[in-house]
């Protein structure tokens, strides 16, 4: 791929804009030598205004989604894409969230521009476990774990029972729940079916990938080994 097309696909501007960056001498190699549009150089050596290029296509990010932000591109309030650099929103192929967290749920959120990877993660066949921590309005009764693990729980308005889910009690009103599906508001609805109400909810892991101390609102790119953790048991 020619440098103008490549750099434009990363969101640095239109092809015309990128051509102007070349003419202005703002695209260089790691040693500061000015590059030209028809140069062939290793990706990792390219600099724009002395900064390395953003990661190439095939990008997967993790974000610690804060409360009050929606997983949408069009919303009157704040959206998760506002937390990324502006040019990440015009990359081609586009970055998409891998599933969603509602406005009142925080925690681990993935983005990728790899459509095959996205579908592999969300496919029911993959059985990728997502773990949530919930605080509840009432004390747990003690039988919720058996109910959630039964594989027979029907959510209101649905006709297919939920797959078995694993509940770990962390306190009288605090629990960790691992689910392998991604139904609408699933965790909240599961606790509602058990006669309780979720007051706070955070997704803490996807597969074996965790937040690992990432602060709310922050994000970082994942390497291949970290992406593999998503599918680890």
C-alpha positions as a printed Julia matrix, in Angstrom:
233×3 Matrix{Float64}:
   0.0     0.0    0.0
   1.37    3.42  -0.93
   2.3     5.67   1.96
  -0.32    8.32   1.19
  -3.13    5.76   1.19
  -1.76    4.0    4.27
  -1.41    7.14   6.37
  -4.82    8.44   5.26
  -6.42    5.12   6.27
  -5.12    5.68   9.81
  -7.15    8.88  10.12
  -4.41   11.48   9.63
  -6.54   13.18   7.0
  -7.75   12.72   3.44
  -5.26   11.64   0.8
  -5.0    15.29  -0.19
  -4.28   16.25   3.43
  -1.61   13.56   3.73
  -0.02   14.63   0.43
   0.31   18.1    1.93
   2.04   16.59   4.99
   4.59   15.03   2.67
   5.13   18.3    0.82
   5.62   20.09   4.15
   8.29   17.59   5.19
   6.29   16.47   8.21
   6.56   12.78   7.4
  10.0    11.39   8.14
  11.8     8.22   9.11
  13.09    7.47  12.61
  16.36    9.28  11.85
  14.5    12.45  10.84
  15.04   12.06   7.09
  12.14   13.42   5.06
  10.11   10.72   3.33
   8.39   10.96  -0.02
   5.08    9.47  -1.05
   6.63    6.74  -3.2
   9.22    5.64  -0.63
   9.14    2.05   0.61
  10.13    1.89   4.26
   9.31   -0.32   7.28
   6.06    0.69   8.96
   7.65    1.07  12.4
  10.16    3.64  11.11
   7.56    6.12   9.81
   7.03    9.3   11.82
   4.44   12.07  11.51
   5.59   15.25  13.24
   8.32   13.14  14.91
   5.72   10.76  16.41
   5.41    7.07  15.46
   2.43    6.1   13.36
  -0.62    4.78  15.15
  -0.91    0.96  15.11
  -1.72   -0.52  11.69
  -5.01   -2.21  10.75
  -5.62   -5.32  12.79
  -5.85   -3.13  15.89
  -7.52   -4.31  19.1
  -7.88   -2.02  22.12
  -9.03   -2.47  25.69
 -10.67    0.38  27.58
 -11.78    0.81  31.16
 -15.18    2.25  30.29
 -16.32    4.74  32.92
 -19.88    5.26  34.05
 -22.08    7.7   32.15
 -20.63    6.92  28.72
 -22.5     4.96  26.03
 -21.18    2.41  23.54
 -22.5     4.27  20.54
 -21.3     6.57  17.78
 -24.48    8.65  17.89
 -25.79    9.72  21.27
 -26.67   13.13  22.72
 -24.32   12.45  25.65
 -20.75   11.24  25.89
 -19.79    8.14  23.92
 -16.84    5.78  24.3
 -15.35    6.98  21.01
 -14.88   10.42  22.58
 -12.26    8.84  24.84
 -10.08    7.82  21.87
  -7.9    10.15  19.77
 -10.1    11.87  17.15
  -8.31   10.23  14.23
  -9.14    6.78  15.64
 -12.75    7.57  14.8
 -12.02    7.94  11.08
  -9.68    5.0   10.6
 -10.4     2.56   7.78
 -11.32   -0.15   8.54
 -13.3     1.37  11.39
 -12.87    0.51  15.04
 -16.0    -1.03  16.58
 -16.86   -2.01  20.13
 -16.94   -5.76  20.75
 -20.39   -5.96  22.3
 -21.61   -3.2   24.57
 -21.78   -2.03  28.15
 -24.73    0.16  29.07
 -24.32    3.7   30.35
 -24.57    2.58  33.97
 -22.05   -0.27  33.66
 -18.3     0.3   33.86
 -15.34   -1.92  33.18
 -13.53   -3.82  30.46
 -14.56   -2.94  26.92
 -12.87   -4.11  23.73
 -12.58   -2.39  20.34
 -11.29   -3.9   17.12
 -11.14   -3.19  13.41
 -10.84   -6.93  12.7
 -14.32   -8.13  11.77
 -13.4   -11.8   11.96
 -12.01  -11.37  15.46
 -15.08   -9.42  16.57
 -17.43  -12.16  15.42
 -15.23  -14.86  16.91
 -15.4   -13.18  20.34
 -19.15  -12.61  20.36
 -20.12  -15.92  18.75
 -22.04  -18.17  21.16
 -19.88  -21.05  19.91
 -16.78  -19.4   21.36
 -18.27  -19.43  24.88
 -16.02  -16.56  25.94
 -16.7   -15.92  29.62
 -17.35  -12.34  30.74
 -17.08  -11.76  34.47
 -18.98   -8.98  36.23
 -18.91   -7.7   39.79
 -22.24   -6.47  41.13
 -23.41   -4.75  44.27
 -27.03   -5.44  45.08
 -29.9    -3.66  46.77
 -30.72   -6.62  49.03
 -28.84   -9.42  50.73
 -28.36  -12.51  48.59
 -30.62  -15.37  49.64
 -28.03  -18.08  49.04
 -29.81  -20.04  46.3
 -28.9   -17.72  43.42
 -25.8   -19.71  42.5
 -27.83  -22.87  42.0
 -30.44  -20.98  39.98
 -27.88  -19.34  37.69
 -25.94  -22.6   37.19
 -29.06  -24.64  36.37
 -29.28  -23.82  32.67
 -33.05  -23.5   33.09
 -33.42  -19.82  34.02
 -35.75  -17.95  31.66
 -35.52  -14.2   31.5
 -38.73  -12.21  31.21
 -39.94  -12.03  27.64
 -37.63  -14.82  26.38
 -38.28  -18.43  25.42
 -34.73  -19.84  25.49
 -33.19  -20.6   28.88
 -29.86  -19.04  29.78
 -26.69  -21.08  29.56
 -25.3   -22.01  32.98
 -23.51  -19.14  34.71
 -21.13  -19.19  37.67
 -21.83  -17.07  40.75
 -19.23  -16.28  43.42
 -20.38  -14.6   46.62
 -18.08  -11.79  47.76
 -20.3   -10.45  50.53
 -23.95  -10.24  51.6
 -24.7    -7.81  48.76
 -21.63   -8.27  46.59
 -21.13  -10.97  43.96
 -19.09  -11.94  40.93
 -20.95  -13.51  38.01
 -19.43  -15.18  34.94
 -21.61  -15.51  31.85
 -20.87  -16.88  28.38
 -23.71  -15.12  26.57
 -24.37  -11.49  25.79
 -28.1   -10.98  26.05
 -29.57   -7.53  26.55
 -28.88   -6.31  30.11
 -28.34   -9.95  30.98
 -26.69   -9.64  34.4
 -29.19   -7.08  35.66
 -32.08   -9.21  34.43
 -30.67  -12.36  36.02
 -30.54  -10.76  39.45
 -34.0    -9.28  38.85
 -35.26  -12.8   38.13
 -33.84  -13.79  41.52
 -35.79  -10.97  43.2
 -32.9    -8.54  43.57
 -31.74   -5.28  41.99
 -28.25   -4.42  40.75
 -27.04   -1.09  42.1
 -23.54   -1.05  40.57
 -22.06   -3.26  37.87
 -18.56   -3.59  36.48
 -17.13   -6.02  33.92
 -13.78   -7.13  35.29
 -12.61   -9.69  32.73
 -13.19  -11.22  29.31
 -11.72  -14.69  29.12
  -8.42  -14.39  30.98
  -7.98  -10.72  30.01
  -8.48   -8.36  32.95
  -8.46   -4.62  33.54
  -5.02   -5.07  35.14
  -5.08   -1.72  36.93
  -6.15    0.34  33.91
  -7.81    3.52  35.29
 -11.37    4.49  34.29
 -11.44    6.32  30.98
  -8.02    5.01  29.91
  -7.28    2.61  27.05
  -4.37    0.8   25.43
  -3.64   -1.41  22.44
  -3.39   -5.17  22.93
  -0.6    -7.33  21.57
  -1.19  -10.79  20.09
  -0.56  -12.57  23.38
  -3.15  -10.4   25.14
  -5.71  -11.0   22.4
  -5.14  -14.74  22.89
  -6.06  -14.31  26.58
  -9.61  -13.45  25.5
 -10.1   -17.08  24.46
  -8.27  -18.62  27.41
 -10.46  -20.64  29.81
